[in-house]
């Protein structure tokens, strides 16, 4: 069985995000870029499934320009067997991403697709669900545990009320939550080996992806600075202050 894992190049989660001076977006020049944390967890889970003998190949894929090949090489260094870069320069809406991944699914015929539940740059949380709908296969989102058993997967999901366990037939789409696993540390010898692993480039148009934008972005601005708090003497003063500010 093949496992297809999608990853996205994003600003590293340790970096403080800054808005460009012209308000056109987030500053990325000279900023450290990394694999989206949820996607890194997705890749780690795919590798663990393979190491347990339940998969034969792990393929990592990303949509972007040459710049995202660094993140794909990191995925290969973690243990992925092959990498695919869908060539496109510029942002894409989740539906366009899902259509591109559907093209990859039809090309590679994986038994399981694992994606991060969302990217930390746009927080859309839509691609996995859209891919499952386009593919016509089951989905299990927000996974905190995955157990494969033959032609099915039992997935523990993190939901508002706690945990929910469902079983889906394979092939299926699974999106990962933070508590699923702890991604492995990439060692230098593995980084060197990754340079020799295959990395294919496929044009977005060849997979049925669409480069158009359904949403128009306006001006970007940082959130306003938080006002300094005040001290009140008692509960009555607190209630009075809340009423004065129109909060009660």
C-alpha positions in Angstrom: 0.0 0.0 0.0 1.1 3.5 -0.8 0.6 6.4 1.6 0.4 9.9 0.1 1.2 12.8 2.5 0.7 16.5 1.7 3.0 19.1 3.2 3.0 22.9 2.9 5.8 25.4 3.2 5.0 28.0 5.9 6.7 30.5 8.1 8.3 28.6 11.0 6.1 28.5 14.0 8.9 29.9 16.2 9.1 33.1 14.0 7.2 36.2 15.0 5.0 37.0 12.0 5.3 40.5 10.6 3.0 42.3 8.1 4.7 44.0 5.1 5.0 47.7 5.3 2.6 48.1 2.3 0.0 45.9 4.0 0.0 43.4 1.0 0.6 40.3 3.1 3.0 38.6 5.6 6.7 39.3 5.3 8.6 36.2 4.1 11.9 37.6 2.7 14.7 36.4 4.9 12.3 34.6 7.2 12.8 30.9 8.2 10.4 28.6 6.4 9.5 25.1 7.6 7.1 22.3 7.0 3.6 23.1 8.4 3.6 21.4 11.9 0.4 19.5 11.3 1.8 18.2 8.0 5.0 17.1 9.8 2.9 15.1 12.2 1.0 13.6 9.2 4.3 12.5 7.6 5.6 11.0 10.9 2.4 8.9 11.2 2.8 7.6 7.6 6.4 6.6 8.4 5.3 4.8 11.5 2.6 2.9 9.6 5.2 1.9 7.0 7.7 0.8 9.8 5.0 -1.3 11.3 4.7 -3.2 8.0 1.3 -1.8 7.0 2.6 0.2 4.0 5.2 -0.3 1.3 5.8 3.3 0.2 5.4 6.8 1.6 5.2 9.6 -1.0 5.4 13.3 0.1 3.9 16.0 -2.1 3.8 19.8 -2.0 2.4 22.5 -4.3 4.8 25.5 -4.9 7.8 26.9 -6.6 11.4 25.6 -6.4 11.6 27.1 -2.9 9.4 24.3 -1.4 11.9 21.6 -2.5 13.8 22.3 0.7 10.8 21.2 2.7 10.3 18.2 0.4 14.0 17.2 1.0 13.3 17.4 4.7 10.4 15.0 4.2 12.7 12.7 2.3 15.3 12.9 5.1 12.6 12.0 7.6 12.1 8.8 5.7 9.7 9.3 2.8 10.6 7.2 -0.3 9.7 9.7 -3.0 8.7 13.4 -3.3 6.5 15.2 -5.8 6.4 19.0 -6.3 3.4 20.3 -8.1 4.8 23.3 -9.9 2.9 26.5 -9.1 4.1 30.0 -8.0 1.6 31.8 -5.9 -1.2 31.1 -3.4 -4.0 28.7 -4.0 -7.5 28.3 -2.5 -8.2 25.0 -0.6 -10.5 23.7 -3.4 -7.7 24.2 -6.0 -5.3 22.4 -3.7 -7.8 19.5 -3.2 -8.3 19.2 -7.0 -4.5 19.0 -7.5 -4.2 16.3 -4.8 -7.1 14.4 -6.5 -4.9 14.4 -9.6 -2.0 13.0 -7.6 -4.4 10.4 -6.1 -5.5 9.2 -9.5 -1.9 9.1 -10.6 -0.4 7.3 -7.6 -3.5 5.3 -6.4 -2.6 5.4 -2.7 -4.4 3.3 -0.1 -4.3 6.2 2.4 -3.9 10.0 2.2 -2.8 11.8 5.3 -2.9 15.6 5.6 -2.4 18.0 8.4 -5.8 19.2 9.6 -4.9 22.8 8.7 -2.0 25.1 7.8 -0.8 27.6 10.4 -0.7 30.4 7.8 -4.3 30.5 6.6 -6.0 28.1 9.1 -8.6 27.1 6.5 -9.0 23.5 7.6 -10.7 22.6 4.4 -8.4 20.7 2.0 -8.7 17.2 3.5 -12.5 17.3 3.6 -12.7 18.7 0.0 -10.4 16.0 -1.2 -12.4 13.2 0.3 -15.6 14.6 -1.3 -14.0 15.0 -4.7 -12.5 11.5 -4.4 -15.7 9.9 -3.2 -13.9 8.2 -0.3 -14.4 8.2 3.5 -12.7 10.8 5.7 -11.5 10.9 9.3 -10.5 14.4 10.5 -8.6 15.6 13.6 -7.0 12.2 14.2 -5.2 11.7 17.6 -4.8 7.9 17.0 -4.7 5.7 13.8 -4.9 1.9 13.8 -4.9 0.0 10.5 -6.6 -3.4 10.2 -6.5 -4.9 6.8 -8.8 -2.8 4.6 -10.0 -0.4 7.2 -8.6 2.2 9.6 -9.9 2.9 13.1 -9.3 6.6 14.0 -9.7 8.4 17.3 -10.8 11.9 16.6 -10.6 15.0 18.8 -14.0 16.7 18.9 -15.5 19.4 21.1 -17.2 16.9 23.4 -14.0 14.8 23.9 -12.9 11.8 21.8 -14.8 10.0 19.1 -13.7 6.7 17.5 -14.8 5.8 14.0 -13.8 3.1 11.5 -13.4 4.0 7.8 -12.8 1.7 4.8 -9.6 2.3 2.8 -8.8 4.1 0.7 -9.6 7.1 2.8 -8.4 10.6 3.8 -7.2 11.3 7.3 -6.2 14.7 8.7 -4.0 14.9 11.8 -4.2 16.7 15.1 -1.3 17.8 17.3 -1.5 14.9 19.8 -1.2 12.2 17.3 2.6 11.9 17.6 5.9 13.6 18.1 7.8 14.0 14.8 11.3 12.5 14.7 14.5 14.5 14.6 16.2 14.5 11.3 19.9 13.4 11.4 22.7 14.6 9.2 23.3 11.2 7.4 19.6 11.1 6.5 19.8 14.6 5.0 22.7 13.5 2.8 20.8 10.3 1.7 17.7 12.5 0.9 19.7 14.3 -1.8 19.7 11.0 -3.8 16.0 10.2 -3.5 13.7 11.0 -6.4 11.9 14.3 -6.5 9.5 14.6 -9.4 8.0 17.9 -10.7 4.5 17.9 -12.2 2.8 21.0 -13.7 -0.3 22.1 -11.8 -2.4 22.0 -15.0 -1.5 18.3 -15.6 -3.4 17.4 -12.4 -6.5 19.4 -13.0 -5.6 22.1 -10.6 -6.8 25.7 -11.1 -4.6 28.7 -10.5 -7.5 31.2 -10.3 -8.5 32.9 -7.0 -12.1 32.6 -5.7 -11.3 35.1 -2.9 -9.7 38.6 -3.2 -7.4 39.7 -0.4 -7.5 43.3 0.7 -5.3 45.0 3.2 -3.4 43.2 5.9 -2.7 44.8 9.3 -1.3 43.5 12.6 -3.8 43.3 15.5 -4.0 46.3 17.7 -1.8 46.5 20.8 -3.4 45.2 23.9 -4.5 47.9 26.3 -3.0 48.1 29.8 -5.2 46.6 32.5 -6.5 48.4 35.5 -6.9 47.4 39.2 -10.2 47.6 40.9 -10.9 47.5 44.6 -13.8 45.1 44.7 -16.5 43.2 42.7 -18.8 46.2 42.7 -16.1 48.4 41.1 -15.4 45.6 38.5 -19.1 45.5 37.5 -19.3 49.2 37.3 -16.2 49.4 35.1 -17.6 46.6 32.8 -20.9 48.6 32.5 -19.0 51.8 31.8 -17.2 50.0 28.9 -20.4 48.6 27.5 -19.5 45.0 28.3 -22.4 44.4 30.6 
